[in-house]
Each structure stands twice: as structure tokens, then as C-alpha cells.
Amino acid sequence: MVVGEVIQERELIIVGGGPGGYNAAIRAAQLGIEVTLVEKGELGGICLSKGCIPSKLFAHTAGKLSDWKHMEQIGIEAGEPTFNMEQHQKYMAQTVSGLQKGVEALCKANKIEVINGSGSFMTGNRIGVESGDTFEIYKYEKAIVATGASVYVPEGIDLSAERVYSAQNIYSLEEVPEHLVIYGSDYIALEAATSFNALGAKVTIVLDEESDFGFDADLNKELNRVLKKSKVKVVKDSSLESVESNGDHVTLHLVKGEEKVTVEGSHLLISTGFRPNTKELGLDALKVETDDNGFLVVNEYSETNETGLYAVGDVTIGPALAVKAIKQGKVAAEHAAGQSTELNLRYIPTVVHTSTPIAFAGLTEEEAVAEGFEVTTGQFSMSGNGFASITGKKEGLVKIVKDSKTDLLLGVHMIGQGAVEMISSGVTALEMAAREEDMLYPFYPHPSFNEGWLEALESMTGTAIHVPPNKQQKKDAQPVG
């Protein structure tokens, strides 16, 4: 290995070129900062190459394949479709490649220096970058850690075993599994479950000592109903003892209560969370503060306890969501440039691209009660929505959570078609401290999925038009809490 003789100086060095890293790089460049971006893989990171984009493409494909029954209902006759995995993987490769080239072009256009290599921090505001056979040392004024996270594997599971997959390689399959068993309850597990189910796989979800999927109780109930209708089996309240891979199948040995249970499938997906990619970064020498799992602690500017050193994305505490990484990256870049932009994750939206999409922001009913609010909720079933009937997408519901004393909105939750696109309105309302009347006053286009939000709001006071009286919140009803 050739070691550089001169320590080179840089204004801002960013380690990691995923959503958080490249967004930070471009925003910093826009603000006049000279940026060096270090990435050991492809720009766009795991999100673009193995995570967000491939998973959403599978969800999109599954949705299109599921639509053929409705097409027949409305008079479009084309015969039952078939699915070609080989062609699908070609399209996915083209899509990922095109997006990666787009990120590369944006970095070049913004005059960002991109180094393909691995970075490790040293004392004295220095960082070593290993690239091929060379090792260069750079001195930085400020730096951003955006190295992401890797899948967490429970004890007793070997990810290298045949037919055992993680969130980062499940979408590289060359054939639809005969029976996909999924161990986990997060959004990754749910998206894979409904996508592969629609593509023709038998699917079983095993919940690790959890009774549900972590959403608001009413969304959990509706999701379980939708999964049951789709013939996705859910095994609850189970703990994993061991996994066996026997060439053509995988067996999970579980403990359910006092009973030992086995679940067998052709393939296994493990989706039980992430751990930060920090072990090889040399951050111990800088005494950067972390939590018990190694995630970096940052303030409202995405800055660590080490002045001038920022961290963004999955390497930090909080949900492993690209939307968090992107926002943190921009905030870090702006603060590094001397601006006072701040970040608060309280109203970060979570979206799940399941066959019946899920989106929410803010507090669940249970969380609001736990925080001491007197709570009133409103609900509307999308089966009563006119546009849902037109499109044949009648599954789902909308739920609004508010403070009974002030009418302040606390949380917005939806499972149903259009949820992902509509959650932005909910986030805006929460961020602007909207009250019930603020959301009731505007016009809602008709017919549209949006009307579900209006009816959920109106149901709090018994004024919803398309909800039977006995299912509406009465004006004199006692709030929860």
C-alpha cells in the first residue's frame, strides 16, 4: 500500500454517499462549501441499490399484477397476466443504474470531489482514506458521518446459509419463492410479505415476541384483517430458538407460550432491525457519544458532541428511514455553513408500501394517552369512500387523534390506497400545530381518497355524512385518558 506523504486539507469531508451523505454534499456545495465525499461502494448507498428502490419496485409490480381482477370487472379483457422475474430484474438493474448515474452527475455538476474508498477518523481533525492500494490522510475543518447501518442478525441465525436472506439481498432472488417465511415485524418485513404474496408466493410472518406490528391499535386491527384476506399467515407471540437450512427448505424452531412450534418454508427473510456502521470508523479515538447499540447521539443540528463533526441517517438514533437521512443531511450541511436550521423528528412520516399502503405521523392513540393528553379520535372506513369504490381499492381506514381540551391534532394514521401521498398533508398540519377546525375548513376534492380525512375529522363530532350514527363519536362522549 502506498501512503501519501502530504496531509491534504479539505473544508468538508462526508463519509458515506447514501441519501443522507449525497444530499448533505449537494446542499453544502450549494452554500459555497468545498466538499469531498468518500464512498466505498456506489453513490446512492444501500437505499438505492438494495433497499428503498428495489423494494418499492417490487411493491409497484405486485400492485400492477393485482389489478388485473379489477380490470376484468370494469370491462378490460386481456387474459390473466404472468410474471417474468428475469425481465423484472433487468428492469430493476436499469432503474438502479439510471438513478446512480443521476446522483453521480449531480455531484459532478456541483463540483463535489468524490473519492471511492473507506474512511477512518483520527485525532486532530484528520481522516485516513484507503482507496485501492493507496492511503491518503486529509485534515478537515468539518466532517459528516453518513455510513448507514447493516442488518442486525439475532443469535443462532446464519445469514450465509442457503435460502436465508436479509433486507439487503431478498430482492436479488431469481425466482418467486414457493413459501417465504419472514421473521420480523417492521416495514421491510411487511413490504416483502405483501409483494411476494401478490407475485404468487405463500407467505408466513413470524412476529418475534410481538403481538402486533407496532402501529396504532386500529391500524393493526385493519392490517391483520387485510393480511388474513390475502392469505398471509401471521404467527404471533413467538420466540426463535434456532434455524435450520437443509438445501431445499428452511425450518424455524419457535417457542409459543409453553409450546414448541416449527415453521417450514422454501426461503427465509430475516428483518429484525439494524446496527450502525461505525466499528471501522475510528470514532472511539474522538470519544463520540453513542447509545447502547452504538448509534451516534446528535443534537437538533445533527452535530455530535465533537464540535464540527456531524452524523446523519441510519448511523444515528431514530428510525431507519431515508426521509430522516435526507433531512438530517441538509440540516447538517446548512449548520456547517453557518445557518441556524434545526431538526425535530417528532412528526417524521413513516410509510409502508404494502399492497394496502400504510402511512402515519405523530402520536398513536395509545402514545397520546401515555403522554397525558385527554384524547378524542375520529375514524372513517375507506369502504365508504366513492373514489375507493371506483378504483376497487376499498380496504383501509383513516384515523385522526386530537387533544380534547385544545382540539390540537396529535396524530394522523391511514391504511389504504393513497396513504403514502396524502400523509404529507398530515405532516404539514402537525408541524403547523393545526387544530380540528383548520383541517375541517378547506375544500376536499370529490371524488377523491382525500375525503376519507374529512370524514374521519367529522366523525369526532358525529357529523360525518358517510358513517352510521352508532359508529361516530358523539358530541357528549367522554374523551380517552
C-alpha positions in Angstrom: 0.0 0.0 0.0 1.3 3.5 -0.9 0.8 6.1 1.9 0.5 9.7 0.9 3.4 11.9 2.2 1.4 15.1 2.5 -1.6 15.7 4.6 -4.2 17.4 2.4 -6.6 19.9 3.7 -10.3 19.9 3.0 -13.2 22.2 4.1 -15.9 19.5 4.5 -15.5 15.7 4.2 -18.5 13.5 4.1 -18.1 9.7 4.7 -20.9 7.8 3.1 -22.7 8.5 -0.2 -26.2 7.3 0.6 -29.3 9.5 0.8 -28.0 11.4 3.8 -24.5 11.8 2.5 -25.1 12.9 -1.1 -27.9 15.2 0.0 -25.6 16.8 2.5 -22.9 17.1 -0.1 -25.0 18.8 -2.7 -26.6 21.2 -0.1 -23.2 22.2 1.2 -21.9 22.8 -2.3 -25.0 25.0 -3.0 -23.9 27.1 0.0 -20.4 27.6 -1.3 -18.6 24.9 0.7 -15.9 22.8 -1.0 -17.0 19.2 -0.4 -15.2 15.9 -0.5 -17.4 12.8 -0.5 -15.9 9.4 0.4 -17.9 6.4 -0.6 -16.6 2.8 -0.7 -19.5 1.5 -2.9 -21.9 3.1 -5.3 -23.3 6.6 -4.8 -26.8 6.3 -3.5 -25.9 3.7 -0.9 -27.8 0.6 0.1 -31.1 2.5 -0.1 -30.7 3.0 -3.9 -29.0 -0.3 -4.8 -30.6 -2.8 -2.4 -33.2 -1.2 -0.2 -35.7 1.6 -0.9 -35.7 1.5 -4.7 -35.7 -2.3 -5.3 -38.4 -2.9 -2.6 -40.7 -0.2 -3.9 -40.3 -1.5 -7.5 -41.4 -5.0 -6.2 -44.3 -3.4 -4.5 -45.2 -1.4 -7.6 -45.0 -4.6 -9.7 -47.1 -6.5 -7.3 -49.7 -3.8 -7.3 -49.9 -3.9 -11.1 -50.2 -7.6 -11.1 -53.0 -7.5 -8.6 -55.0 -5.0 -10.7 -56.0 -7.5 -13.4 -59.0 -8.7 -11.5 -60.4 -5.2 -11.2 -59.6 -4.6 -14.9 -61.9 -7.5 -15.8 -64.6 -6.1 -13.6 -64.6 -2.8 -15.4 -64.5 -4.5 -18.8 -60.9 -4.6 -19.8 -60.2 -8.1 -21.2 -56.6 -9.1 -21.7 -56.4 -12.5 -20.1 -54.7 -13.4 -16.8 -51.2 -12.0 -16.6 -48.0 -13.9 -15.8 -44.8 -12.7 -14.1 -41.3 -12.9 -15.6 -38.7 -12.5 -12.8 -35.8 -12.3 -15.2 -37.3 -9.4 -17.1 -38.2 -7.7 -13.8 -34.7 -8.0 -12.5 -33.4 -6.5 -15.8 -35.7 -3.5 -15.4 -34.7 -3.1 -11.7 -31.0 -3.1 -12.7 -31.7 -0.5 -15.4 -33.6 1.7 -12.9 -31.0 1.5 -10.2 -28.2 2.2 -12.6 -30.0 5.2 -14.1 -30.6 6.7 -10.6 -26.9 6.1 -9.6 -25.7 7.8 -12.7 -28.1 10.7 -11.9 -26.5 11.1 -8.4 -23.0 10.9 -10.0 -24.0 13.6 -12.5 -25.4 15.9 -9.8 -22.2 15.6 -7.7 -20.1 16.4 -10.7 -22.3 19.4 -11.6 -22.0 20.7 -8.1 -18.2 20.3 -8.3 -18.1 17.7 -5.4 -14.9 15.7 -5.1 -15.9 12.0 -5.0 -13.3 9.5 -3.7 -14.0 5.8 -3.9 -12.6 4.4 -0.7 -13.1 3.7 3.0 -12.6 6.5 5.6 -11.4 6.2 9.2 -11.2 9.1 11.7 -8.1 10.1 13.6 -7.4 12.7 16.2 -6.7 16.3 15.2 -9.5 16.6 12.7 -7.9 14.1 10.4 -9.3 11.2 8.4 -7.5 8.5 6.5 -8.9 7.3 3.3 -8.0 3.9 1.9 -8.6 3.6 -1.8 -7.2 0.5 -3.6 -3.5 0.4 -2.9 -3.3 4.0 -1.7 -3.9 5.6 1.7 -4.2 9.3 2.0 -4.6 11.5 5.1 -6.8 14.5 5.0 -7.3 17.3 7.5 -10.8 18.7 7.6 -12.5 21.8 9.0 -15.8 19.9 9.4 -17.0 16.4 8.7 -20.2 14.4 8.4 -20.6 10.7 9.2 -23.2 9.1 6.9 -22.1 5.5 6.8 -25.6 4.0 7.4 -26.3 0.7 9.1 -26.2 -3.0 8.5 -28.8 -5.6 9.2 -29.0 -6.9 12.8 -29.0 -10.7 12.9 -30.4 -12.4 16.0 -28.2 -15.1 17.7 -28.5 -18.5 16.2 -29.1 -17.3 12.6 -26.5 -17.7 9.8 -27.2 -15.2 7.0 -24.7 -17.0 4.8 -26.8 -20.2 5.0 -28.6 -21.3 1.8 -32.1 -19.8 1.3 -31.7 -17.4 4.2 -31.9 -13.7 3.3 -31.8 -10.2 4.8 -33.4 -7.0 3.8 -30.4 -6.1 1.7 -30.5 -9.1 -0.6 -34.0 -10.5 -0.6 -34.8 -8.6 -3.8 -31.9 -10.3 -5.7 -33.9 -13.5 -5.9 -34.1 -15.1 -9.3 -37.4 -16.8 -8.8 -40.5 -16.3 -6.7 -40.3 -18.3 -3.5 -42.7 -21.2 -3.1 -43.1 -20.3 0.6 -41.4 -17.3 2.0 -41.2 -17.2 5.8 -40.5 -13.8 7.3 -39.1 -13.3 10.7 -39.7 -9.7 11.8 -42.5 -7.1 12.2 -41.0 -3.9 10.7 -42.0 -2.1 7.4 -39.4 -4.1 5.5 -41.0 -7.4 6.6 -44.5 -6.2 5.7 -43.5 -4.8 2.2 -41.8 -8.1 1.3 -44.7 -10.1 2.6 -47.4 -8.4 0.5 -45.2 -8.0 -2.6 -44.1 -11.7 -2.8 -47.7 -12.8 -1.8 -49.1 -10.9 -4.8 -46.4 -12.4 -7.1 -47.6 -15.9 -6.1 -45.6 -16.9 -3.1 -47.2 -18.5 0.0 -46.1 -16.2 2.9 -45.9 -16.6 6.7 -44.9 -13.8 9.0 -43.4 -14.8 12.4 -43.6 -12.0 15.0 -40.7 -12.1 17.5 -42.4 -11.9 20.9 -44.7 -9.2 19.5 -48.5 -9.3 19.4 -48.7 -6.9 16.5 -46.9 -4.6 14.1 -46.4 -1.5 16.2 -48.9 0.8 14.5 -51.9 2.4 16.2 -54.2 -0.3 17.5 -56.9 0.3 15.0 -54.5 0.2 12.1 -53.0 -3.0 13.4 -56.5 -4.5 13.5 -57.2 -3.5 9.9 -53.8 -4.6 8.7 -54.4 -8.1 10.3 -57.7 -8.3 8.5 -56.2 -7.4 5.2 -53.3 -9.9 5.6 -55.8 -12.6 6.5 -57.9 -11.8 3.5 -54.7 -12.0 1.3 -54.0 -15.4 2.9 -50.8 -14.2 4.5 -50.4 -16.2 7.7 -49.2 -14.4 10.9 -47.7 -16.4 13.8 -47.7 -14.1 16.9 -46.1 -14.1 20.3 -43.3 -16.4 19.3 -39.6 -16.5 20.2 -36.9 -18.0 18.0 -34.8 -20.9 19.2 -32.9 -21.9 16.1 -33.0 -22.0 12.3 -32.1 -25.0 10.1 -31.3 -24.7 6.4 -31.5 -28.0 4.5 -30.8 -27.2 0.9 -34.3 -27.0 -0.4 -36.1 -25.6 2.6 -35.6 -23.7 5.9 -37.1 -24.6 9.2 -37.7 -22.2 12.2 -37.9 -23.7 15.7 -40.1 -21.5 17.8 -41.4 -21.3 21.3 -45.0 -20.1 21.5 -46.1 -19.8 25.1 -45.1 -23.2 26.6 -45.4 -24.9 23.2 -42.6 -25.7 20.8 -43.6 -24.9 17.2 -41.9 -25.4 13.8 -42.5 -23.3 10.7 -41.0 -24.5 7.4 -40.7 -22.7 4.1 -38.6 -22.6 1.0 -36.9 -19.3 1.8 -36.4 -17.2 5.0 -36.2 -13.4 5.3 -34.7 -12.0 8.5 -35.9 -8.4 9.2 -35.2 -7.6 12.8 -33.6 -4.1 12.7 -30.2 -2.6 12.1 -26.9 -1.7 13.8 -24.8 1.3 12.8 -21.7 1.0 10.5 -19.2 2.6 13.0 -16.8 -0.2 14.0 -14.2 0.7 11.4 -14.5 4.4 11.6 -12.1 5.1 14.4 -14.7 7.2 16.3 -13.6 5.8 19.6 -10.5 7.9 19.4 -12.7 11.0 19.3 -14.9 9.9 22.2 -18.1 10.5 20.2 -21.2 9.8 22.3 -23.3 6.8 21.3 -26.2 4.8 22.8 -26.0 1.2 24.0 -26.3 -0.1 20.4 -23.6 2.1 19.0 -25.9 4.7 17.3 -24.4 8.2 17.3 -26.1 10.8 19.5 -26.7 14.1 17.7 -28.4 17.4 18.6 -31.0 19.4 16.7 -28.4 20.4 14.1 -27.3 16.7 13.6 -24.0 17.6 15.3 -22.3 15.1 17.6 -20.7 16.0 20.9 -17.5 16.6 18.9 -17.7 20.2 17.6 -17.7 20.3 13.8 -18.4 16.5 13.5 -21.9 15.7 12.3 -23.8 12.4 11.8 -26.8 11.8 9.6 -29.1 8.9 8.6 -29.2 5.3 9.9 -25.9 5.7 11.8 -27.8 8.0 14.3 -30.5 7.3 16.9 -34.0 7.1 15.5 -36.0 5.4 12.8 -34.0 3.8 9.9 -35.8 5.9 7.2 -34.3 7.6 4.1 -36.5 10.6 4.8 -34.7 11.1 8.1 -31.3 10.8 6.5 -32.2 13.3 3.7 -33.4 15.9 6.1 -30.6 15.4 8.6 -28.1 15.7 5.7 -29.5 19.1 4.6 -29.6 20.4 8.2 -26.0 19.3 8.9 -24.8 21.0 5.7 -26.7 24.2 6.5 -25.4 24.3 10.1 -21.8 23.7 8.9 -22.3 26.7 6.6 -23.3 28.9 9.5 -27.1 28.7 9.2 -29.3 28.0 12.2 -31.6 25.3 10.6 -32.9 22.9 13.2 -34.4 19.4 13.1 -37.1 17.7 15.1 -38.1 14.1 14.4 -41.4 14.2 16.3 -43.5 14.4 13.1 -41.4 12.3 10.8 -43.7 10.4 8.4 -43.5 6.6 8.2 -44.8 5.0 5.1 -45.1 1.3 4.2 -45.6 0.3 0.6 -47.7 -2.8 1.3 -50.5 -3.9 -1.0 -52.8 -1.7 1.1 -50.4 1.1 1.8 -49.8 2.5 5.4 -48.7 6.0 6.4 -48.7 7.8 9.7 -47.2 10.7 11.6 -47.4 11.9 15.1 -48.8 10.1 18.1 -50.9 7.0 18.2 -53.9 7.0 20.5 -52.0 4.9 23.0 -49.0 7.2 22.9 -51.1 10.3 23.3 -52.8 8.9 26.4 -49.4 7.9 27.8 -48.2 11.5 27.4 -51.1 12.7 29.5 -53.4 14.1 26.8 -57.2 13.8 27.0 -57.8 12.2 23.6 -60.6 12.2 21.1 -60.3 10.1 17.9 -62.2 10.0 14.6 -62.2 7.2 12.1 -63.5 6.6 8.6 -63.6 3.3 6.7 -62.4 3.7 3.1 -65.1 1.2 2.1 -67.5 4.2 2.3 -65.4 6.4 0.0 -66.7 6.9 -3.5 -63.4 7.1 -5.3 -62.3 3.9 -3.5 -65.3 2.2 -4.9 -64.5 3.4 -8.4 -60.9 2.1 -8.3 -61.7 -1.1 -6.4 -59.4 -0.1 -3.6 -61.9 -0.2 -0.7 -59.6 -1.6 2.0 -58.4 0.5 4.9 -59.3 3.4 7.2 -58.3 6.9 8.3 -57.8 7.7 11.9 -57.2 11.2 13.5 -56.0 11.7 17.0 -56.5 15.1 18.8 -56.3 16.7 22.2 -59.8 17.0 23.5 -59.0 20.2 25.5 -57.4 22.3 22.7 -58.6 20.4 19.6 -54.8 20.3 18.6 -54.1 17.5 16.2 -51.7 14.9 17.7 -51.5 12.2 15.1 -52.7 11.1 11.7 -52.9 7.5 10.6 -54.0 5.8 7.4 -54.1 2.4 5.8 -55.5 2.4 2.3 -54.8 3.5 -1.2 -53.3 6.9 -1.5 -52.0 6.9 2.1 -48.4 7.5 1.1 -49.1 10.6 -1.0 -51.7 12.0 1.4 -49.5 11.8 4.6 -47.7 15.0 3.6 -50.9 17.0 4.3 -51.0 15.4 7.8 -47.3 16.2 8.4 -47.9 19.8 7.4 -50.9 20.1 9.7 -49.0 18.6 12.6 -45.9 20.9 12.0 -48.2 23.9 11.8 -49.9 23.0 15.1 -53.3 22.7 13.3 -56.5 22.3 15.2 -59.5 20.3 14.1 -61.2 23.4 12.6 -58.1 24.1 10.5 -58.5 20.7 8.8 -62.3 20.9 8.6 -62.4 24.3 6.9 -60.7 23.6 3.5 -62.5 22.0 0.5 -61.7 18.4 -0.2 -62.0 17.4 -3.9 -64.8 15.0 -4.8 -64.5 12.2 -5.6 -61.1 11.5 -4.1 -59.3 9.4 -1.4 -58.7 12.7 0.4 -62.3 12.8 1.5 -61.5 10.0 3.9 -59.6 12.5 6.1 -62.6 14.9 6.1 -65.0 12.2 7.2 -62.6 11.0 9.9 -62.4 14.5 11.3 -66.2 15.0 11.1 -66.8 11.6 12.8 -65.3 13.1 16.0 -68.4 15.2 16.4 -70.9 12.9 14.9 -71.2 15.0 11.7 -69.6 12.6 9.2 -72.0 12.0 6.3 -71.0 8.5 5.3 -70.6 7.0 8.8 -73.6 5.4 10.5 -74.6 7.3 13.7 -73.8 4.4 16.0 -70.2 4.4 14.8 -69.5 8.1 15.2 -68.0 9.9 18.2 -70.9 11.7 20.0 -70.6 15.3 21.0 -71.1 14.5 24.6 -68.9 11.4 24.6 -66.2 11.2 27.2 -62.6 11.6 25.9 -60.0 8.9 26.4 -57.4 9.4 29.1 
